[in-house]
């Protein structure tokens, strides 16, 4: 059984709603909808690297906050509600110099007014490069 709104697809997640956003310009693309998780990728390239040639920590945070915020908006029972981030943290554990990173978001807590999301970012070899936690607040109807 899925925790997402009925019929949710990757195509819907990549629809124009995210187009034009910072995440879209950095190459964030949703790739998978699982029963209790979402996945998205981001390239490690000239737009997401820091001057030292490795993935910028801020780009990790953009990926984490994007996938967690989208998860909040597509959670079953939260249709038509607005959500805003309250807190995001990130622990950068391994540098990544090129390729794609993949983020997976899963819920820790999905309450009526707050949600907490666990985001794991991995390199192409499946090694965790960043762990993040996003706290989101429901602020009412759209």
C-alpha positions in Angstrom: 0.0 0.0 0.0 1.3 3.4 -1.0 1.6 6.5 1.3 1.3 8.8 -1.7 -1.9 10.2 -3.3 -3.5 7.7 -5.6 -2.0 7.3 -9.1 1.1 9.4 -8.5 3.7 9.1 -11.3 7.2 10.2 -12.0 5.8 12.2 -14.9 3.6 14.2 -12.5 6.6 14.9 -10.2 8.6 16.2 -13.1 5.7 18.3 -14.5 6.1 22.1 -15.1 5.3 22.8 -11.5 9.0 22.2 -10.7 10.2 23.5 -14.1 11.8 26.9 -13.7 12.8 26.3 -10.1 16.3 26.2 -8.7 16.1 22.4 -8.5 15.1 22.1 -12.2 18.0 24.4 -13.2 20.4 22.2 -11.2 19.1 19.1 -13.1 17.0 17.5 -10.3 14.7 14.9 -11.9 12.4 12.5 -10.1 13.0 8.9 -11.2 11.0 6.6 -9.0 7.8 6.4 -6.9 7.9 3.5 -4.4 5.3 2.6 -1.8 6.9 4.7 1.0 9.7 6.5 -0.8 10.5 8.8 -3.7 13.8 9.0 -5.7 15.4 11.8 -7.6 18.8 12.3 -9.3 21.0 15.3 -9.8 24.1 15.5 -12.0 27.5 16.5 -10.5 28.7 19.0 -13.1 29.8 22.6 -13.5 26.5 23.8 -12.0 26.6 21.7 -8.9 30.3 21.6 -8.0 32.2 23.9 -5.7 35.5 25.5 -6.7 37.4 22.5 -5.4 35.8 20.3 -8.0 33.4 18.3 -5.8 29.7 18.4 -5.3 28.8 21.6 -3.4 27.1 21.0 0.0 24.5 23.6 -0.9 23.5 21.5 -4.0 23.0 18.5 -1.7 20.7 20.6 0.4 18.8 21.8 -2.6 18.3 18.2 -3.7 17.3 17.1 -0.1 14.9 20.0 0.5 13.3 19.6 -3.0 12.6 15.9 -2.7 11.4 16.2 0.9 9.1 19.2 0.1 7.6 17.4 -2.9 7.1 14.3 -0.7 5.1 16.5 1.7 2.9 17.8 -1.1 2.0 14.4 -2.5 1.4 12.6 0.7 -2.0 11.0 0.7 -4.5 13.0 2.8 -2.5 16.3 2.2 -4.0 17.1 -1.2 -4.7 20.8 -1.5 -2.5 21.8 1.5 0.5 24.1 1.5 3.7 23.0 3.2 6.8 25.0 4.1 10.2 23.8 5.3 11.0 24.6 9.0 14.5 23.1 9.2 16.9 21.2 7.0 20.2 19.7 8.0 22.8 17.8 6.1 25.8 15.8 7.0 28.2 15.5 4.1 30.0 12.2 4.5 31.7 11.5 1.2 32.8 13.8 -1.7 31.5 13.2 -5.2 33.4 14.6 -8.2 31.2 13.6 -11.2 28.3 11.4 -12.3 24.9 11.4 -10.8 23.8 11.4 -7.2 20.5 9.8 -6.2 18.4 11.0 -3.3 15.8 8.7 -1.6 13.2 10.3 0.8 11.3 8.3 3.4 9.0 9.6 6.2 10.0 9.6 9.8 6.9 11.4 11.0 3.8 12.4 9.0 1.6 14.2 11.4 -1.3 16.5 10.6 0.7 19.7 11.1 4.3 18.7 10.9 6.3 16.1 8.9 9.9 14.9 9.3 11.6 13.3 6.3 14.8 11.3 6.1 16.8 11.9 2.9 19.8 9.7 1.9 22.0 10.9 -1.1 24.2 8.3 -2.7 26.8 8.3 -5.5 26.6 6.0 -8.5 28.4 3.2 -6.6 25.6 3.3 -3.9 27.8 4.9 -1.3 26.1 7.4 1.0 27.5 10.8 0.4 25.0 12.9 2.4 22.3 12.3 5.0 19.7 14.9 5.6 16.6 15.5 7.6 13.9 17.9 6.6 11.1 19.2 8.9 8.0 20.6 7.2 5.0 22.4 8.5 1.5 22.3 7.0 0.2 25.9 6.8 -3.2 25.4 5.4 -5.1 25.3 2.1 -3.5 26.3 -1.2 
